[in-house]
Amino acid sequence: MRLTGLIGLLGLLSLCGLVACSKPPGSDLFPLDAGHRWVYRVVNEYDNNSRDVDTLDISTLGNDDLPNGGGSAAHRRSASGVDYWLRSDATGIWRVASKSDLEEEPVLDPSAEAQRRYVLKAPIAPGTSWQAHTTAYLLRRNNEFPPEIRHSHPKVPMLYSIDALDQKVDTPAGSFGGCVRVKGTATLKLFADPVVGWHDMPLTTLEWYCPGVGLVRLERREPANSTFLVGGTLTMELSSWQ
């Protein structure tokens, strides 16, 4: 799951407090300090009327020194076996490195500012945008192996933008206010079927980040509209946090 695509705040919530404390923009919307834990309920609903429910557990583990001159970065770990390292400054919050259980060491992301994989980019205001790679989490082929499209298209460029401020979000973990909504849009060209031929498949994401908590809700839509493909909707909601 993507950790990737996340960030937002400053704007209309506690701008004065954040500036007075000289915290990086968005730091209250995406906590990086050690000791936090988020549990999400993840529901995948597919076009063929199938459905599966899972749980995603993420924890913050403090700062680590990365290999190969990567410097120090905040460590976040998913119980699914994926680790991320992130850093924040005046430009926002971005991912520095990642590691799966199959990798011996963290893999560093590009460090140049223009190539950073931002979770949230400053200024935290409507219209701020950035680009990062995503993949197809739901789309799959009916009659090929492996069926998941992400194996053949692991890096799809997605444009993210801060879509709205001061949002209220209701989740199983409670109601949150002053939240920032981030929207991501991308297209993936696939062979849909013999009638339609090659077609641009839309991938859209909505993410809500709330002050003092972080990501509380995510919605991902990957419609297929094809007899050769299955798509669907992913919904991730915060069920508990600390």
N, C-alpha and C positions, 0 to 999 in steps of 0.2 A: 504494500500500500504506500502508496505514495506518502511520504512525510511531506513529501514534497509537494507542493504548491502551497504556503501558509504565511500570514503576518498582517497586522493592522492595528492602529490606534493613534493616539495623540489628540488629534482633532477635537471633537466636541465632548470628550469625557473628562479627563483631568489634565488638560494641557498645562495649566499653570504649575500643578504639582510635579509633573514630569520634567518640565523645563527647569524648575527650581532645583530639582534633585540631579539634574544633568544626566538623566538616564537616556540611553539610546532610544530613538523613536521606535515605538511598537514593543518595547521590552515588557511592558505590563500586559500586553496582549498575547505574548508567547513566552512564558516564564522559562528561564534556562537554569536557574539555580538548583542545587541538589535538593532532593527530598520530596519532590512532587511525584504524583502518580495519577494517571487518568485511565479510566476504564470506559470503553465505548461499546455500545451495541451496534453491530453491523448487519444490515439486512440487504441481501441481493434478491431482486425480483426480475425474472427474465421474461422475454417476449413469449416464450412457450408455456407460460403459466407455472413454471417451477420457481421455487423460492428456497433460500437457505439463510440461516441466522448464525452469526458467530460473535465472538467477543475479541476486542483488541485492547491490550494492556500495555501502556507506555509509562516509563519512569525516567526521571532525570537523575544522573549519577555523579554530577560535579564535573570539574575540568580535567581533561587528559592532555598529555603531550603526544602529539601525533608523530609518526615516523617520517623520514625523508624531508625534514625541515618544515613540517606542516604547522608547527607552533602549537599553542594551547587552544583548546576549544571545549565547549560545553557538550557533554555526552548524554544522549538520549537513547534509551534501549526499548525495543518492542519485545514483548514476550514471544512473538513469533520467530525471533532470532535475527532481527535486523537492527543494526546500530547506526546512529547518525551523530555527527559532530557539527555544532553550529557556533556561529560567532555573530556579534552585533556591534555596530558603530553608528555614526551619524547617517549612514546611507540606508540602514535598516537591519534586518536579520537575514542571514543567509547560511546555507549548508556548506560546510567545509570539506566533509568526507563522509563516506558511508561504508558499511561492511555487512555482508551476509554471513551466515554460518559456514558457507562453502569457501569463504575467502580467508586467507591466513592473516592478512593485515588490512587496515582501512585503506580504501581507495580515495585519493585526494581529488576533489573537484578543481576546476580551473580557478585560480586565485585572482586573476585580473578583474577589476570592478565591472567592466562591461560584460564579462562572462559569468558573473556570480549567479548561483542558483538561489535566488531570494525566496524566502517564505513570506516576508512582508517588506516592502520597499518604502523608504521615506520620499517625500513627506506623506504622512498618513492623512490623505485627503482624497476625495472623489476625483478620479481621473488618473491618479498615479498608476503607471503600468510597468510591467516587466515580462520577460519571457523565460520559460524554463521547459525542460523536456518532461513529457508524461508518456504514458502508454495506454493501451486499451485494456481496462481491467475486466470488462464484461463481455465485449464482443468475441464471438467464436464462430468457427465454421461448423456446419452440420456433418460434413462427410470427409474431413481431413484429419490427419494426426501429425502433431498435436493440434487440437482444435482451437486453442487460445490464440487470438491474433497477436497478443503481446510477444510471442516467440519470434514472429517474423517482422514485427514493427516495435522494437523495444524503446525507440526514442522518437516521439512525436512532439514537435514544437507547439507549445500552448502559450497563448497570450493571457496573462493575468492582469486584472485591474481592480483597484479599490472602487467598489460599486456604490456603497452607501455607508453612512455613519449613524451612530445613535440608534441602532437596531435593538429590538427586544426579541429574545429567543427563549422558547419553552422547551425543556428537555426532561428526561427522567431524573436527572440530577438536580433539577430546580429551574427557576426562571432567572434570566440574566438580562441586564440592561446595559446601554452604552456600548453595544457591540459594533464591530466593523464587519461589513460583508465584502468578501472578495469573490470576483467572478473570473472563471477561466474558460476560454473558448479555443477550440482546435478543430481541424478537419483531417480525416484520414482517408486517402484514396484506396478503395478496395474493389475487387471484382464482385459485384453484388449478386448477379445472376445473368443467364443468357439474354434475358429481355432488357434489363436495365444496363447491363455491361458494367464498365467502371464507373464508380460513383463516389462522391465526397461524403463520407460519413461524419456527422457532427459529434464532437465530444465536448460536453459542457460540465463545469464544476461550479458549485456555490459553496463557500466556506464562511463560517461565522466565528470571529474571534472576540472574546469578551474580556474586559479588564480584570486582572488579578487571577484569571482562570486559564485562558488560552482558547484553543479550538474546542467549541462545544457542539457544533453540528457541521456535517458535510453532506452534500447531495451531488451525486454523479449520474449523468444521463448519457447513455450510449445506444440510441435506437438503431435497429438494423434495417427494418423495412425491406426485407429480402428473404426469399425462400432458401438461399444458400447460407444465410447467417442468422445467428441469434444474438440479440442485444438485450439491454435492460437498464435497470436503475439501481444504484447503490445509495443507501442512506446510513449515515453513521451519526449516532447521537451519544452525548456524554451521559453515562449512567451513574458514575461516582468519580470523585476526585479529592485530592488532598494537597 
